Amino acid sequence: MTVKSAPRHAEMRQFSQRDNELIVGDLSLSTLAARVGSTPFYAYDRALVEARVATFRQLMPASLQLHYAVKANPMPAVIQCLAGLTDGLDVASAGEMQLALDCGLAPERISFAGPGKSDSELRRAAAAGVVINLESEGELRRLAVLAEELGCNPKVAVRVNPAFELKASGMQMGGGPKPFGVDQERVPAMLEELGQIGLDFQGFHIFSGSQNLRAEAIIESQNKTLELAINLAEYAPSKLRTLNIGGGLGVPYFPGELPLELDRIAENLDQLIALAKSALPGTELIMELGRYLVAEAGIYVAEVIDRKESRGTTYLVTNGGLHHHLAASGNFGQVIRKNYPVCLGNRLASEELEEVTIVGPLCTPLDILASKVILPKAQPGDLVVVYQSGAYGYSASPHLFLGHPAPQQVLV
Ligand SMILES: *Cc1c(COP(=O)(O)O)cnc(C)c1O
């Protein structure tokens, strides 16, 4: 009988190994688990976040501004860490805005995007002095009334929904009808209204997609983004100070996926920055990145509670699952479920290997962490590690589902 195993992932090399254990934040995984005190937990490695930002800065043109999109990982310690490494923070709710302000950076380095900002959120943003990325004409008008009441003149940017798409994106955020931003053909009229109201215009925000691993698709979209911004700038009430060209840089999660070729994107950005210098003098170009900065620096760790056999399948039943890590279970936007890369973090290699399906404690067949993977033979107490878990993990999961305790989070 032949058993068909899942296709293989690119090797995960970001964490080192010692004595057959994964090293996270300079600690062996079992020592880290003892330090945390309970499983499951998320661990984010500060040195890996720092290294990722340093590599990005080294490759990219010096004048390119880097922002961190907080929604990828809003753990306060992670935001604080990235506030010190980047040029600004992008937030998508008043809750995230509060966390960003707590880091002590100047409010003009925080920008607030997202459709459906409530009056209360707009008031808070205007009072805080952060840059408000306007998502509709209605939002502009509500903000104008609130600003008048508050007696302030908020900094605003217009989020544009371009006519083009970022091809091959995990999630489309622009092109066609979208709840995000103002359709590019409506932007000139909105800019005129904005100028009449007299809000403090900063520039444009054009974010067209997320989780993209194809350099050529990102390059094409960045070229079109600058072209669009140059065209729209003619209608602006004042000179552009900022142009946020979005991000969308992906990380490899699934078998067959390869890391993005950042050097090609950097080369193209050199040219774009030169073009922006002549066509939009004095405008800062910003890239906003979430998962690219944090995903690969994070792991999710769950403990094996039970091993069981069922009609030829070996199950490792763990105390972690979709309630903590929806994305790894395949229920966060995947069409066909694929495995995140996993390992046994306290027993990396062994002569004795087996094919297992790793599940959680929830009474639903959706609670799968890995299906048909080859791992060293595991025992209760062993630590299953899900790699690539530093973004859209903890905060993007339904912790309340089935009433188990929430996982811990540590930045080490
Ligand atoms: C979600 C989001 C991001 C971050 O996307 P990543 O794929 O995590 O890099 C950036 N900008 C905006 C406007 C977003 O909504």
Ligand as a Chemical Component Dictionary entry (heavy atoms), coordinates in Angstrom:
data_LIG
# 
_chem_comp.id                   LIG 
_chem_comp.type                 NON-POLYMER 
_chem_comp.pdbx_formal_charge   0 
_chem_comp.three_letter_code    LIG 
# 
loop_
_chem_comp_atom.comp_id 
_chem_comp_atom.atom_id 
_chem_comp_atom.alt_atom_id 
_chem_comp_atom.type_symbol 
_chem_comp_atom.charge 
_chem_comp_atom.model_Cartn_x 
_chem_comp_atom.model_Cartn_y 
_chem_comp_atom.model_Cartn_z 
_chem_comp_atom.pdbx_ordinal 
LIG C1 C1 C 0 -4.075 44.738 6.101 1  
LIG C2 C2 C 0 -3.465 45.951 5.557 2  
LIG C3 C3 C 0 -2.071 46.048 5.444 3  
LIG C4 C4 C 0 -1.137 44.944 5.812 4  
LIG O1 O1 O 0 -1.158 43.884 4.900 5  
LIG P1 P1 P 0 -0.050 42.759 5.019 6  
LIG O2 O2 O 0 -0.433 41.733 4.008 7  
LIG O3 O3 O 0 -0.078 42.224 6.405 8  
LIG O4 O4 O 0 1.260  43.393 4.713 9  
LIG C5 C5 C 0 -1.534 47.229 4.973 10 
LIG N1 N1 N 0 -2.343 48.260 4.630 11 
LIG C6 C6 C 0 -3.684 48.208 4.720 12 
LIG C7 C7 C 0 -4.488 49.361 4.335 13 
LIG C8 C8 C 0 -4.290 47.047 5.192 14 
LIG O5 O5 O 0 -5.618 46.988 5.266 15 
# 
loop_
_chem_comp_bond.comp_id 
_chem_comp_bond.atom_id_1 
_chem_comp_bond.atom_id_2 
_chem_comp_bond.value_order 
_chem_comp_bond.pdbx_ordinal 
LIG C1 C2 SING 1  
LIG C2 C3 SING 2  
LIG C2 C8 DOUB 3  
LIG C3 C4 SING 4  
LIG C3 C5 DOUB 5  
LIG C4 O1 SING 6  
LIG O1 P1 SING 7  
LIG P1 O2 DOUB 8  
LIG P1 O3 SING 9  
LIG P1 O4 SING 10 
LIG C5 N1 SING 11 
LIG N1 C6 DOUB 12 
LIG C6 C7 SING 13 
LIG C6 C8 SING 14 
LIG C8 O5 SING 15 
# 
